[in-house]
Amino acid sequence: MRWRSMLLAAITLTLLSIFLVIWMLTWNWSVHYLPYYLPCPEALRKDVLTLTPWLAPIVSEGTFNSELLNNAYRPLNLTIGVTAFAVGKYTRFVRRFLESAEEFFMQGFQVNYYIFTDDPEAIPHVPLRPGRNLSVIPIQGFSHWEEISMRRMESINKFIASRGHREVDYLYCLDIDMVFWNPWGAETLGDLVAAIHPGYFTVPRWQFPYERRPLSTAFVADGEGDFYYGGAVFGGRVERVYEFTGGCHMAILADKANGIMAAWQEESHLNRRFISHKPSKVLSPEYLWDDRKPQPPSLKLIRFSTLDKDSMNLKN
Amino acid sequence: MNSKTKDCLSKTYRDWLWVILVLAAFLGGYSTYFILEHHSSSPEPATQSVQHHEKPKIELQTASQRRIDVPLLTPWLAPIVWDGTFDEDILNEQFQGRNITIGVTIFAIKKYVIFLKLFLETAEKHFMVGYKVNYYVFTDRPNDVPKIPLQEGRKIITLVVQNYSRWQDISMHRMEMISNYCHQLFFKDVDYLVCLDVDMKFNDHVGVEMLSDLVGTLHPGFYGASRETFTYERRPKSQAYIPRGKGDYYYMGGFFGGKVQQVYKLTKACHEAMLIDKSNRIEAVWHDESHLNKYLFLHKPTKVLPPEYMWDKQLLGWPAFLRKMRMLAVPKNHAKIRNK
């Protein structure tokens, strides 16, 4: 009898839905709690990862209070260093980089910019605020952009040994073809700091462009790795940056001796090293963005991003 | 209806009934499993971490946050070390190569010596297992310090100190004693110091995840409470004064720590503040704890431990956000124990 079977089915479904509703309510209750007191309740980002499994904070808008951080760090009278390489045609990016840094980078701190270039004459004079200085560091230019890129580790390492360790407390190593759009402050200070590459933060680990040839010292095996970090931003305490760049440079030399160059040059080596020497702080893609990408809703703010340019034209 | 249609119909009806029953059974089973799993971290001693991992998969996307029911970071980006937010294996890898020694200070003055046995025995099971540990027992009764079998690389150092007649004085003088011994012992013997109350027992893993430059622990009695109810010292005359509307958290006086240099600065500052208060004839409402809170308000800790690290089951029960009870208060009769 049709009506009977339908009635039975209807009753069962009703019971089931009641059961489901009760279950969902109970499930919610088991994780419900009274909100814990925080000075800025909005600082609770649930939509993004805010802590790595080794307890390094992942810095994004809404996770920190700038005022608290400035009050903690400004009295320490720190000097923050910035290295950037403007070789060949890349000198054209210096002005915008410096002007935007003057507006947004480490406001209220002493800052030393170190521009490494093969053409010191081409570095424009950009007015700087008090307490901020520019040094032009002459280096050798190379014909291949890959070579220029990879030599950065060595140059930074040598610079720290000769001057950097005396002049700065923290050092950031940034790409020059970028612009600051929003504040970059004391929230980024840490012992060893890496930034997540904007192209790979929604991509599963097996797709990260690690160096996959075992012959290279930058080799990362399947299943290894945490995040894919960008070579355009890294930093930390000057001693830690010295060790880090030294380690990367040695690995690059070993590869050279074996006649191999890693898939993404020093970025591959940086990623290899950050697996065994995990950063104490990780910057979200707000701190290293690619303007060619559409801004996802989880990215509240873009602080530092590439200048859209014809990269093929520039690299030789 | 002819019999053929009837058979067809009852067969379909039976199939559907089976589908619904299987679904119901699955949902029932899953929800039971879910509830059981949530309460699986029991308060009984757990010697192994509940997580047995393969390499953790970390993707920076939504819904990959391991805990969404609690705050994971302070506004100055210090991690709050909740269970489920860290990977013990990765952290042990980071710390093992550094050959560190962790110092623990505990004060067993007068009758408090009775707490030593349980404290030390449970510490051997749960505290910094696999690392070098020096237990510094400050006592006025060195003969009452129990002999406990210790794991390799761990030792008990008994430091004989004076007692005070008031328990408040005993509590407050801990700061002085710790800062004094920093120069004599701690700077050269240990890398990290953890300063604990002795009337506690370890109940679950306490490891290197808690180590950092300067560490404070959230007082279990104030978790979920609003700032106005925090029992900070409110009299401006005291060095421990924190005005209304200020302050981040209420920290526990019985569990703080960090690198020796940082603990030295903290204990020295608190001791000096208490001396100034004494000369002004004022005693902070919660003694050394008030001064600790003032210090950590001005010098933010680099890591904050959640109430998992110091809990009182008798007083506070077992709320949902507490997945582990790592250290528990040992029930005691306050009147009998103090001032004797």
Chai-1 contact restraints between the chains, C-beta under 6 A:
chainA,res_idxA,chainB,res_idxB,connection_type,confidence,min_distance_angstrom,max_distance_angstrom,comment,restraint_id
A,S5,B,Y13,contact,1.0,0.0,6.0,A-B,restraint_1
A,A9,B,W16,contact,1.0,0.0,6.0,A-B,restraint_2
A,T12,B,I20,contact,1.0,0.0,6.0,A-B,restraint_3
A,L16,B,A24,contact,1.0,0.0,6.0,A-B,restraint_4
A,W23,B,S31,contact,1.0,0.0,6.0,A-B,restraint_5
A,S30,B,H38,contact,1.0,0.0,6.0,A-B,restraint_6
A,S30,B,A320,contact,1.0,0.0,6.0,A-B,restraint_7
A,V31,B,D69,contact,1.0,0.0,6.0,A-B,restraint_8
A,Y33,B,D69,contact,1.0,0.0,6.0,A-B,restraint_9
A,Y33,B,F321,contact,1.0,0.0,6.0,A-B,restraint_10
A,L34,B,G224,contact,1.0,0.0,6.0,A-B,restraint_11
A,Y36,B,P71,contact,1.0,0.0,6.0,A-B,restraint_12
A,Y36,B,G224,contact,1.0,0.0,6.0,A-B,restraint_13
A,Y37,B,S226,contact,1.0,0.0,6.0,A-B,restraint_14
A,Y37,B,R227,contact,1.0,0.0,6.0,A-B,restraint_15
A,P39,B,P75,contact,1.0,0.0,6.0,A-B,restraint_16
A,C40,B,P75,contact,1.0,0.0,6.0,A-B,restraint_17
A,A43,B,P75,contact,1.0,0.0,6.0,A-B,restraint_18
A,L44,B,P71,contact,1.0,0.0,6.0,A-B,restraint_19
A,K46,B,I68,contact,1.0,0.0,6.0,A-B,restraint_20
A,D47,B,T62,contact,1.0,0.0,6.0,A-B,restraint_21
A,L49,B,L60,contact,1.0,0.0,6.0,A-B,restraint_22
A,L49,B,S64,contact,1.0,0.0,6.0,A-B,restraint_23
A,L49,B,Q65,contact,1.0,0.0,6.0,A-B,restraint_24
A,T50,B,L72,contact,1.0,0.0,6.0,A-B,restraint_25
A,T50,B,L73,contact,1.0,0.0,6.0,A-B,restraint_26
A,L51,B,L72,contact,1.0,0.0,6.0,A-B,restraint_27
A,L51,B,P79,contact,1.0,0.0,6.0,A-B,restraint_28
A,L51,B,T85,contact,1.0,0.0,6.0,A-B,restraint_29
A,P53,B,P56,contact,1.0,0.0,6.0,A-B,restraint_30
A,P53,B,F86,contact,1.0,0.0,6.0,A-B,restraint_31
A,P53,B,D87,contact,1.0,0.0,6.0,A-B,restraint_32
A,P53,B,I90,contact,1.0,0.0,6.0,A-B,restraint_33
A,W54,B,I90,contact,1.0,0.0,6.0,A-B,restraint_34
A,W54,B,L91,contact,1.0,0.0,6.0,A-B,restraint_35
A,L55,B,P79,contact,1.0,0.0,6.0,A-B,restraint_36
A,L55,B,F86,contact,1.0,0.0,6.0,A-B,restraint_37
A,P57,B,L73,contact,1.0,0.0,6.0,A-B,restraint_38
A,P57,B,L77,contact,1.0,0.0,6.0,A-B,restraint_39
A,T63,B,L73,contact,1.0,0.0,6.0,A-B,restraint_40
A,F64,B,P75,contact,1.0,0.0,6.0,A-B,restraint_41
A,F64,B,L77,contact,1.0,0.0,6.0,A-B,restraint_42
A,N65,B,P75,contact,1.0,0.0,6.0,A-B,restraint_43
A,L68,B,P75,contact,1.0,0.0,6.0,A-B,restraint_44
A,L68,B,W76,contact,1.0,0.0,6.0,A-B,restraint_45
A,L69,B,W76,contact,1.0,0.0,6.0,A-B,restraint_46
A,A72,B,K300,contact,1.0,0.0,6.0,A-B,restraint_47
A,F201,B,L60,contact,1.0,0.0,6.0,A-B,restraint_48
A,T202,B,Q61,contact,1.0,0.0,6.0,A-B,restraint_49
A,G223,B,K55,contact,1.0,0.0,6.0,A-B,restraint_50
A,D226,B,I58,contact,1.0,0.0,6.0,A-B,restraint_51
